[in-house]
Amino acid sequence: MTNVIEYLAEVTCRGVIAGVAVGTPEQEVRAALGPGGAETRQKGSVFVDYGLVEVVLSAGHCQSIMLQVHRFAFDDDRRAPGVLAPHFPPPPWVVPFQDLRTAIELRSANGVEDHRHYPGSRTYRVVDSDALINVLDGEQVVIGGTHPVAAGDVWSIELLSRP
């Protein structure tokens, strides 16, 4: 699990996964992540869901990237796109936010700060990259699977364009 934490810390600090960042041309995104993503079109954007990774493409470029970390808590096949598979153990597993935060703070000069709080979740921003980390919060939040995702665990990571 330490390697997963280190990998996710690197992704959030750099804002890049598999060579793809916000602003990457659509052709390069598709070449990097490969075929097999389920596509949905909405309001001029294309949402491509690869399982662990979801990207939003608009105007020929990547607009955002979401890593759905919680999907690995389930026993069924929730694999990463082929290019990312070496970075992740087979499911099930979860990512404790405190472990990820510690790894990020070793890489980031300005660390992680509170960003938003909603009932059942809290969002933190990686200051140097503007990545957002969505963390489950509250006592009653538990998602099934062999390794339940519970309060204090990472739900997802969003890579966004800098304002």
C-alpha positions as CSV (number, residue, x, y, z in Angstrom):
1,M,0.0,0.0,0.0
2,T,2.9,2.4,0.6
3,N,3.6,2.4,-3.1
4,V,0.0,3.3,-3.9
5,I,0.2,6.2,-1.4
6,E,3.4,7.4,-2.8
7,Y,2.1,7.2,-6.4
8,L,-1.1,9.1,-5.5
9,A,0.9,11.8,-3.7
10,E,3.0,12.3,-6.8
11,V,-0.1,12.5,-9.0
12,T,-1.8,15.1,-6.8
13,C,1.3,17.2,-6.4
14,R,2.2,17.2,-10.1
15,G,-1.3,17.2,-11.5
16,V,-0.4,14.5,-14.0
17,I,-1.4,10.9,-14.3
18,A,0.0,8.6,-17.1
19,G,1.4,11.7,-18.8
20,V,-2.1,13.3,-18.9
21,A,-2.8,16.7,-17.3
22,V,-5.6,19.2,-17.6
23,G,-5.1,20.9,-21.0
24,T,-3.6,17.8,-22.7
25,P,-5.0,17.5,-26.3
26,E,-7.7,14.9,-26.6
27,Q,-5.7,12.7,-29.0
28,E,-2.9,12.5,-26.4
29,V,-5.3,11.6,-23.6
30,R,-6.8,8.8,-25.6
31,A,-3.4,7.5,-26.7
32,A,-2.1,7.6,-23.1
33,L,-5.2,5.9,-21.4
34,G,-6.0,3.6,-24.3
35,P,-9.3,2.2,-25.6
36,G,-12.1,0.9,-23.5
37,G,-13.5,3.9,-21.8
38,A,-17.2,4.3,-21.6
39,E,-18.2,7.6,-23.2
40,T,-21.1,9.9,-22.3
41,R,-21.7,13.2,-24.1
42,Q,-23.2,16.2,-22.3
43,K,-23.4,19.9,-23.1
44,G,-20.5,19.9,-25.5
45,S,-18.2,17.7,-23.3
46,V,-17.3,14.1,-23.5
47,F,-17.0,12.1,-20.2
48,V,-14.8,9.1,-20.6
49,D,-14.9,6.6,-17.7
50,Y,-12.0,4.1,-17.5
51,G,-13.0,2.7,-14.1
52,L,-10.4,4.2,-11.8
53,V,-9.9,7.3,-14.0
54,E,-12.5,9.5,-15.5
55,V,-11.7,12.4,-17.8
56,V,-13.7,15.2,-19.2
57,L,-12.9,16.3,-22.7
58,S,-14.1,19.6,-24.2
59,A,-13.0,21.7,-27.1
60,G,-10.3,19.1,-28.0
61,H,-8.6,19.1,-24.6
62,C,-8.7,17.5,-21.2
63,Q,-10.8,19.7,-18.9
64,S,-10.5,17.6,-15.7
65,I,-9.4,14.2,-14.4
66,M,-11.0,12.3,-11.6
67,L,-9.5,9.3,-9.8
68,Q,-12.3,7.3,-8.3
69,V,-10.2,5.8,-5.5
70,H,-13.2,4.3,-3.7
71,R,-13.8,1.9,-6.6
72,F,-10.9,-0.3,-5.4
73,A,-12.7,-1.1,-2.1
74,F,-14.8,-3.7,-3.9
75,D,-13.9,-7.2,-4.7
76,D,-15.1,-7.2,-8.3
77,D,-13.0,-6.1,-11.3
78,R,-12.3,-2.3,-10.8
79,R,-9.1,-2.2,-12.7
80,A,-7.1,0.9,-13.7
81,P,-6.5,1.5,-17.4
82,G,-3.6,-0.8,-18.6
83,V,-1.0,1.9,-18.5
84,L,-1.8,2.5,-14.8
85,A,-2.2,-1.1,-13.7
86,P,1.4,-1.5,-12.4
87,H,0.9,1.3,-9.9
88,F,-2.1,-0.3,-8.1
89,P,-2.4,-3.7,-6.4
90,P,-5.5,-5.8,-7.2
91,P,-8.6,-4.8,-5.3
92,P,-9.8,-4.6,-2.5
93,W,-8.0,-1.8,-0.7
94,V,-8.6,1.7,0.6
95,V,-6.5,4.9,1.0
96,P,-6.5,6.5,4.5
97,F,-6.4,10.3,4.0
98,Q,-3.8,10.9,6.8
99,D,-1.4,8.6,5.0
100,L,-1.9,10.4,1.7
101,R,-1.7,13.8,3.4
102,T,1.7,12.9,5.0
103,A,3.1,11.8,1.7
104,I,1.9,15.0,0.0
105,E,3.3,17.2,2.7
106,L,6.8,15.7,2.1
107,R,6.5,16.8,-1.6
108,S,4.6,20.1,-1.4
109,A,6.0,23.3,-0.1
110,N,2.5,24.6,0.9
111,G,0.8,21.3,1.8
112,V,-2.9,20.5,2.0
113,E,-5.6,22.9,3.3
114,D,-9.3,22.6,4.0
115,H,-11.4,23.6,1.0
116,R,-15.1,22.6,1.5
117,H,-17.2,20.7,3.9
118,Y,-20.5,19.0,3.2
119,P,-22.5,16.6,5.3
120,G,-20.7,13.2,4.9
121,S,-17.6,14.5,3.2
122,R,-14.7,17.0,3.4
123,T,-12.6,18.3,0.5
124,Y,-8.9,19.3,0.8
125,R,-6.9,21.2,-1.7
126,V,-3.3,20.5,-2.5
127,V,-2.1,24.1,-2.6
128,D,0.7,23.8,-5.1
129,S,-1.3,21.9,-7.7
130,D,-4.9,22.8,-6.9
131,A,-5.8,19.1,-6.8
132,L,-8.8,18.3,-4.7
133,I,-9.0,15.3,-2.4
134,N,-12.5,14.2,-1.4
135,V,-12.6,12.4,1.9
136,L,-15.5,10.7,3.7
137,D,-16.4,12.3,6.9
138,G,-18.9,11.4,9.6
139,E,-19.7,8.3,11.6
140,Q,-22.4,6.8,9.4
141,V,-20.6,6.8,6.1
142,V,-19.5,3.3,5.1
143,I,-19.5,1.9,1.6
144,G,-19.7,-1.9,1.2
145,G,-17.0,-4.3,0.0
146,T,-14.5,-6.5,1.8
147,H,-12.6,-3.4,2.8
148,P,-15.2,-0.7,3.6
149,V,-14.5,2.9,2.7
150,A,-15.3,4.8,5.9
151,A,-14.7,8.2,7.5
152,G,-11.2,9.3,7.0
153,D,-10.7,7.4,3.7
154,V,-10.1,9.0,0.3
155,W,-13.2,8.8,-2.0
156,S,-11.7,10.5,-5.0
157,I,-9.0,12.9,-6.3
158,E,-9.8,15.6,-8.8
159,L,-7.1,17.2,-11.0
160,L,-8.4,20.6,-12.2
161,S,-7.0,23.5,-14.1
162,R,-5.5,26.3,-12.1
163,P,-7.7,29.4,-11.9
